[in-house]
């Protein structure tokens, strides 16, 4: 399997296990406040749920996502969505706003991305983001580290996420030329619509890409049981320790 080209996202799994991603986007959508006629670039648009809301408010939306499976769903919702790496955008002065929800923490080239977003915006344009921040999914990351280590696998070498502090992200934004309006971290413990097994099966396919189906299932079984006493309550509700970083920055 070619790790670099395989699509690890399945639209049905995402809709079932991760529907809270768009359902909990009220804060970042308020920060964006899309206006009729605005051109908005949605980085990591996923299944297009939020892009469709922007369209309803009269904005013109272009979505970029690495998953062809999710892009297909976004297109079915009427979003002009395209498959691509958001870290490689080449736009110059085209957008009133660049938006991203729950996606930037999958993009390791943060400083390069900030510079590309800056170029993509019109003067006065805004960059509005919610992403994972420092401390996000700490319990899950510890379980992954421990259980993979038991199998001779170094999680740190395949860790797909970057969870910055507010100071780190503010510095990146300012170095790219942005004026930072706000940049803050807040805990958001999130009950899952299904369970943590569904979470792993949705988000960890890339991490476990080289394991056989049997070994992958065994790893997930052990992670579920390791986490059960920590994040599953007496009613069987699993709550993940999300910490979100929200920022709004403007191109002068």
C-alpha positions in Angstrom: 0.0 0.0 0.0 1.3 3.5 -0.9 0.8 5.5 2.3 1.2 8.8 0.5 -1.6 8.3 -2.0 -4.1 6.1 -0.2 -7.4 7.8 0.9 -7.7 6.9 4.6 -11.1 8.6 5.0 -14.4 6.8 4.5 -17.4 9.1 4.2 -19.8 6.6 5.8 -17.5 6.2 8.9 -17.1 10.0 9.1 -20.8 10.7 9.0 -21.5 8.1 11.6 -18.6 8.6 14.0 -17.6 12.2 13.5 -20.8 14.1 12.9 -20.0 16.3 16.0 -17.2 18.0 14.0 -19.6 20.2 12.1 -22.3 20.1 14.9 -19.9 21.7 17.3 -18.7 24.4 14.9 -20.9 27.3 16.2 -18.0 29.3 17.7 -15.8 29.2 14.6 -18.8 29.9 12.3 -19.6 32.9 14.4 -16.0 34.1 14.1 -16.3 33.7 10.3 -19.7 35.3 9.9 -19.9 34.7 6.2 -21.5 37.5 4.2 -23.4 37.3 0.9 -21.1 37.6 -2.1 -17.9 36.9 -0.2 -15.4 34.3 -1.7 -14.3 31.9 1.0 -11.6 29.2 0.8 -12.4 26.2 3.1 -9.2 24.3 3.9 -9.9 20.7 4.9 -13.5 21.0 3.9 -14.3 17.4 4.7 -17.8 16.4 3.7 -18.9 20.0 3.0 -21.4 20.4 5.9 -20.0 23.8 6.8 -19.4 24.9 3.2 -23.0 24.2 2.5 -24.0 26.5 5.4 -21.8 29.2 3.9 -23.5 28.8 0.6 -26.9 29.2 2.3 -25.7 32.6 3.6 -24.8 33.7 0.1 -21.1 33.2 0.1 -19.1 31.6 -2.8 -17.1 28.7 -1.4 -14.2 26.7 -2.7 -13.3 23.7 -0.6 -10.0 21.8 -0.6 -9.6 18.4 1.0 -7.1 15.5 0.6 -9.8 12.9 0.7 -11.6 12.1 -2.6 -14.2 10.2 -0.7 -15.1 13.3 1.4 -14.9 15.7 -1.5 -17.4 13.6 -3.4 -19.9 14.1 -0.5 -19.1 17.8 -0.4 -19.8 18.2 -4.1 -23.1 16.4 -3.7 -24.0 19.1 -1.2 -23.4 21.8 -3.8 -19.9 22.8 -2.7 -17.2 23.5 -5.3 -14.8 21.0 -3.6 -11.6 19.8 -5.0 -9.1 17.1 -4.0 -5.7 18.6 -3.0 -3.2 19.3 -0.3 -4.2 22.6 1.4 -0.5 23.1 2.2 0.2 23.5 -1.5 -2.4 26.2 -2.4 -1.1 28.7 -5.0 -3.9 31.4 -4.9 -2.9 35.1 -4.9 -5.3 37.7 -3.5 -8.5 35.9 -4.4 -10.4 35.4 -1.1 -12.2 37.5 1.4 -11.7 34.8 4.0 -9.9 31.5 4.5 -11.6 29.1 6.9 -10.7 25.8 8.5 -12.4 23.7 11.1 -10.8 20.6 12.7 -8.3 20.2 9.8 -5.2 22.4 10.4 -3.8 20.0 13.0 -3.4 17.4 10.2 -1.0 19.8 8.3 2.6 19.7 9.6 3.9 22.5 7.4 2.3 25.1 9.5 4.6 28.1 8.7 4.5 27.4 5.0 0.7 27.1 5.2 0.4 30.5 6.9 2.4 32.2 4.2 0.3 30.6 1.5 -3.0 31.6 3.2 -1.6 35.2 3.5 -1.0 35.3 -0.2 -4.4 33.8 -1.0 -6.3 36.5 0.9 -7.3 39.9 -0.3 -6.1 42.9 1.7 -8.3 43.0 4.8 -9.2 39.4 4.4 -9.5 37.2 7.4 -8.1 33.8 8.4 -10.6 32.0 10.7 -9.7 28.6 12.3 -10.6 26.1 14.9 -8.2 23.2 15.3 -6.7 20.9 17.9 -4.5 22.7 20.4 -1.9 21.8 23.0 -3.1 19.0 25.2 -5.7 17.8 22.6 -6.6 14.0 22.9 -3.8 13.5 25.5 -5.3 10.3 26.8 -5.7 8.8 23.4 -2.2 9.8 22.4 -0.8 8.2 25.5 -2.7 5.0 24.8 -1.5 4.9 21.2 2.1 5.5 22.4 2.0 2.7 25.0 0.2 0.1 23.0 2.1 0.6 19.8 5.4 0.5 21.8 4.4 -2.9 23.1 4.5 -4.0 19.5 7.8 -2.3 18.7 6.2 0.6 16.9 7.3 4.2 17.7 4.1 6.3 17.6 6.1 9.6 17.5 7.5 8.6 14.1 4.1 8.3 12.6 2.2 10.9 14.6 0.0 12.7 12.0 -1.0 15.6 14.3 0.3 19.0 15.3 -1.4 20.6 18.3 0.2 24.1 18.9 0.0 26.4 21.9 -1.6 29.9 21.4 1.9 31.5 21.6 3.3 29.1 19.0 0.4 29.8 16.5 0.4 33.6 17.2 4.1 33.7 16.4 3.6 31.8 13.1 0.7 34.1 12.1 2.7 37.2 12.8 5.8 35.9 11.0 3.5 35.4 7.9 2.4 39.0 8.1 -1.0 38.7 9.8 -2.5 40.9 12.5 -3.8 38.5 15.1 -7.2 39.5 16.4 -7.6 36.5 18.8 -5.8 33.2 19.5 -6.9 31.2 22.5 -7.1 27.6 23.8 -10.1 26.1 25.5 -10.9 22.5 26.8 -13.9 21.0 25.1 -14.6 17.5 26.4 -16.7 15.9 23.7 -19.1 13.0 24.0 -18.9 10.7 21.0 -21.9 9.8 19.0 -20.8 6.2 19.0 -17.8 5.0 20.9 -14.0 5.3 20.9 -13.7 2.3 18.6 -15.5 4.3 15.9 -13.1 7.2 16.7 -10.1 5.0 16.1 -11.5 3.4 12.9 -12.3 6.9 11.6 -9.1 8.8 12.5 -6.3 6.3 12.9 -6.2 4.4 9.6 -3.1 6.3 8.5 -1.3 5.6 11.7 -2.0 1.9 11.4 -1.6 1.7 7.6 1.0 -1.0 7.5 -0.6 -3.4 10.0 -2.6 -6.4 8.8 -6.3 -6.4 9.3 -6.0 -8.8 12.2 -3.2 -6.8 13.9 -5.0 -3.5 13.3 -8.1 -4.9 15.0 -6.0 -6.2 17.9 -4.4 -2.8 18.5 -7.8 -1.1 18.4 -9.2 -3.7 20.8 -6.4 -3.1 23.3 -6.7 0.7 23.0 -10.5 0.6 23.6 -10.0 -1.5 26.8 -7.0 0.7 28.0 -9.2 3.8 27.6 -12.5 2.4 28.9 -11.9 3.2 32.6 -10.6 6.7 31.7 -13.2 8.1 29.3 -16.3 5.8 29.4 -18.9 6.5 32.0 -21.3 4.2 33.7 -23.9 4.8 31.0 -21.5 3.8 28.3 -20.9 7.3 27.0 -17.4 7.9 25.7 -16.0 11.4 26.1 -12.8 12.5 24.4 -10.5 15.1 26.0 -10.6 17.6 23.1 -8.8 20.9 23.5 -9.4 23.4 20.8 -7.4 26.4 19.5 -9.4 29.1 17.9 -7.9 32.1 16.1 -8.8 35.0 13.9 -6.1 36.8 12.0 -6.4 39.6 9.3 -4.2 40.4 6.4 -3.5 44.2 6.7 
